[in-house]
Amino acid sequence: MFYHRAPWLNNKSQVSCIPEGRYELQKRYSDHLEWHLQLKDVTDRSLILIHPANDAVKELRGCIAPVSILSSEGKGLRSRLAFYKLVSVVYKEMTGSQKVFLIIKSFTNEPN
């Protein structure tokens, strides 16, 4: 499963990806997205969500979207399918007092 997110723009709200870190996930419901995931305690940000989106520029405002296939820079295919696979695993782990975390790390395409 792949994820695509907004570029790093100094953590600016609704346009930048979030800082590297470890974030607790929680279930969240809205009329627009129905059930999805929210990252808790993101520095200087609020409502950082994980939800389906195939085009990061057009559909994301600093949120994260799982996709099945990366098709080009910031674009992917079958996001809804990837999202349902992700939440089926995460929600199952969130039973009782079990917590689930997402770790965000930068990477480069340069060989080691």
Buried (B, 14 or more C-beta within 10 A) or exposed (E): EEBBBBEEEEBEEEBBBBBEBEBEBEEBEEEEBEEBBBBEEBEEBEBBBBBBBBBBEEBBBBBBBBBBEEBEEBBBEBBBBBBEBBBEEBBEEBEEEEEBEBEBEEEEEEEE
